[in-house]
Amino acid sequence: MRAVRGVDVATPIEFTSGFEFVNVDQATFRNALSNFASGVTVVSACDENAHPYAMTVSAFTSLSLDPPLILVCIGQNSARAEKFSQARFFAVNVLSAGQVALSDRFARTQGIDFDGVDYDLWDHGAPILRGAVATLECERSKMHEEGDHYIMIGRVLRAQFDESRRPLLHFRREYGKIG
């Protein structure tokens, strides 16, 4: 058994809720993490037949400036996890405050069709959603399996952003916006 900063690592991690300490279970962990405000992204790609698919993802972050890398976490039980594990190229579309319907659409298990969705295709064929705050076109560099998620790392090949738009936010299972 080893200690990390004086804490026995075999001891269950505890979080506080108000002033009460509670052991970590899935519900407590999920509730604690819902207190972290995040942007909302839709990750998109096309299959071998050029059919687009996408999913809403809040677990997205920059990883490196040199080279430019990002990472996206995708639940292994997601209906689109296997498709993304096969995609060489994908896009991360950072949604704007007016794109709640797109977030909801691509968060649904069956919501993978693009009927009526305004998008463009850039050099590598990943769907670029019109109206996003920012978009990153990426080439998958690595895919790691950790816990119940895949961690997909992408090298950013092209990026665009629109400073006039405001981002869509997610906090405590609700949408919000800045300003």
Backbone torsions as a table, in degrees:
resi	resn	phi	psi	omega
1	MET	NA	137.1	179.8
2	ARG	-122.1	159.0	179.6
3	ALA	-110.9	140.6	174.7
4	VAL	-115.9	112.7	-177.3
5	ARG	49.1	44.1	175.6
6	GLY	80.8	3.8	179.7
7	VAL	-107.8	126.3	177.0
8	ASP	-67.7	117.0	-174.6
9	VAL	-68.7	-13.4	175.9
10	ALA	-80.2	-13.7	178.9
11	THR	-75.6	134.0	178.4
12	PRO	-59.5	140.8	177.3
13	ILE	-68.4	143.8	177.7
14	GLU	-122.6	145.7	173.6
15	PHE	-118.0	159.1	176.3
16	THR	-104.4	141.8	173.3
17	SER	-123.3	103.6	-170.4
18	GLY	69.5	-120.2	177.9
19	PHE	-109.4	4.4	-175.2
20	GLU	-99.0	131.2	175.4
21	PHE	-85.0	136.1	178.7
22	VAL	-133.8	148.1	175.3
23	ASN	-71.2	153.7	-178.0
24	VAL	-80.9	119.1	167.4
25	ASP	-123.6	175.2	-175.9
26	GLN	-59.7	-41.8	-178.5
27	ALA	-65.0	-44.2	179.5
28	THR	-64.4	-44.2	179.9
29	PHE	-61.3	-47.9	179.1
30	ARG	-60.4	-44.3	179.8
31	ASN	-64.4	-40.4	178.2
32	ALA	-62.8	-44.2	-178.8
33	LEU	-69.8	-24.8	178.9
34	SER	-66.9	-11.4	178.2
35	ASN	-85.9	2.4	175.0
36	PHE	-99.5	111.9	178.7
37	ALA	-70.1	134.8	179.5
38	SER	-136.9	159.4	171.1
39	GLY	-74.1	168.2	179.4
40	VAL	-118.2	128.6	178.6
41	THR	-122.2	155.2	168.0
42	VAL	-117.6	120.4	177.6
43	VAL	-94.5	131.7	-173.8
44	SER	-134.4	154.3	178.2
45	ALA	-159.7	177.6	174.6
46	CYS	-125.4	146.5	178.0
47	ASP	-82.1	-176.3	-176.4
48	GLU	-62.5	-18.5	177.8
49	ASN	-99.7	14.1	178.9
50	ALA	66.6	23.4	174.6
51	HIS	-88.0	124.8	-178.4
52	PRO	-75.8	149.7	172.8
53	TYR	-146.7	159.9	-176.3
54	ALA	-158.5	167.1	173.3
55	MET	-153.0	148.0	177.0
56	THR	-78.5	133.4	-176.8
57	VAL	-138.0	129.7	173.9
58	SER	-103.8	-16.0	179.7
59	ALA	-89.1	84.6	-177.7
60	PHE	-141.6	140.7	177.4
61	THR	-159.9	161.3	172.0
62	SER	-74.6	152.7	-178.0
63	LEU	-122.6	-39.9	-175.7
64	SER	-154.5	144.8	174.0
65	LEU	-89.0	-32.0	-177.6
66	ASP	-137.6	97.6	2.5
67	PRO	-77.3	163.8	179.6
68	PRO	-71.9	110.7	-177.4
69	LEU	-128.3	147.1	173.4
70	ILE	-129.4	166.2	171.6
71	LEU	-135.7	148.2	-179.8
72	VAL	-132.2	136.4	177.3
73	CYS	-105.4	129.5	-177.1
74	ILE	-124.3	126.5	178.4
75	GLY	-60.8	133.9	-179.2
76	GLN	-62.9	-26.9	-179.2
77	ASN	-88.7	3.7	177.9
78	SER	-65.7	144.2	178.5
79	ALA	-63.1	-22.3	-176.8
80	ARG	-107.0	3.0	-177.5
81	ALA	-58.6	-44.7	-179.1
82	GLU	-64.6	-40.8	178.4
83	LYS	-59.6	-45.7	-179.5
84	PHE	-68.0	-29.5	178.0
85	SER	-67.7	-18.0	179.8
86	GLN	-101.1	-10.9	-176.4
87	ALA	-77.5	128.9	175.6
88	ARG	-81.2	-37.7	-179.5
89	PHE	-120.3	145.2	177.8
90	PHE	-152.2	166.1	176.8
91	ALA	-124.8	147.4	171.3
92	VAL	-111.4	117.5	-179.4
93	ASN	-106.8	112.3	178.8
94	VAL	-83.0	112.5	-171.8
95	LEU	-71.4	148.0	176.0
96	SER	-91.5	166.3	-174.8
97	ALA	-55.8	-28.0	-179.0
98	GLY	-88.5	10.6	-174.8
99	GLN	-110.9	32.0	177.8
100	VAL	-57.6	-41.7	-178.1
101	ALA	-61.0	-37.6	177.4
102	LEU	-67.7	-41.5	177.5
103	SER	-58.9	-49.1	179.7
104	ASP	-62.7	-41.8	-177.9
105	ARG	-60.0	-48.0	-175.1
106	PHE	-87.1	-2.1	172.9
107	ALA	-83.8	-22.4	-179.4
108	ARG	-73.4	145.3	179.0
109	THR	-58.7	-41.1	-176.3
110	GLN	-93.4	-2.2	-173.7
111	GLY	-84.5	51.9	-176.1
112	ILE	-100.2	-0.7	-179.4
113	ASP	-85.2	155.8	-177.7
114	PHE	-107.9	15.4	179.0
115	ASP	-56.6	123.0	177.5
116	GLY	80.6	1.8	179.8
117	VAL	-91.3	129.1	177.4
118	ASP	-82.0	118.3	178.2
119	TYR	-151.4	162.1	175.8
120	ASP	-120.2	166.3	172.7
121	LEU	-118.1	127.6	176.9
122	TRP	-92.2	-162.0	-172.6
123	ASP	-55.3	-36.2	-173.3
124	HIS	-106.4	10.5	169.1
125	GLY	84.1	5.5	177.8
126	ALA	-82.2	137.5	-179.8
127	PRO	-64.2	128.5	179.4
128	ILE	-108.2	111.8	-176.3
129	LEU	-74.7	127.2	177.8
130	ARG	-70.7	143.3	177.3
131	GLY	91.2	0.6	179.7
132	ALA	-72.9	156.2	175.4
133	VAL	-68.6	-42.7	179.3
134	ALA	-151.3	153.3	177.5
135	THR	-139.6	137.4	178.4
136	LEU	-123.4	123.3	173.9
137	GLU	-95.0	128.6	-171.4
138	CYS	-130.0	154.5	168.1
139	GLU	-108.3	128.3	-179.9
140	ARG	-63.0	127.6	-179.7
141	SER	-99.9	-44.9	-179.8
142	LYS	-150.8	160.0	175.4
143	MET	-137.6	123.1	179.5
144	HIS	-115.3	147.4	173.8
145	GLU	-104.0	125.0	179.7
146	GLU	-146.4	126.2	-177.5
147	GLY	57.8	-130.4	179.9
148	ASP	-102.4	21.5	-179.3
149	HIS	-130.3	160.7	166.8
150	TYR	-102.7	139.3	174.6
151	ILE	-106.9	110.6	-178.1
152	MET	-100.6	121.5	179.0
153	ILE	-103.3	132.0	-179.3
154	GLY	-126.2	139.9	173.1
155	ARG	-88.5	124.0	-177.3
156	VAL	-75.7	122.7	-179.3
157	LEU	-99.9	-30.2	-177.6
158	ARG	-155.0	145.1	179.8
159	ALA	-143.3	148.4	172.0
160	GLN	-144.3	155.5	177.9
161	PHE	-150.5	160.6	-179.6
162	ASP	-129.8	102.4	-176.7
163	GLU	-67.5	-12.3	179.1
164	SER	-80.9	-14.4	-179.1
165	ARG	-93.0	154.8	175.9
166	ARG	-107.3	145.4	-176.9
167	PRO	-78.6	154.0	169.7
168	LEU	-84.9	132.2	-179.2
169	LEU	-115.5	158.5	176.0
170	HIS	-130.4	126.0	-178.8
171	PHE	-149.7	126.5	-179.4
172	ARG	50.6	46.5	175.6
173	ARG	64.8	21.5	177.6
174	GLU	-131.4	153.8	175.4
175	TYR	-82.2	151.6	175.8
176	GLY	-151.6	177.7	178.8
177	LYS	-150.6	163.4	176.4
178	ILE	-96.6	130.7	175.0
179	GLY	68.7	NA	NA
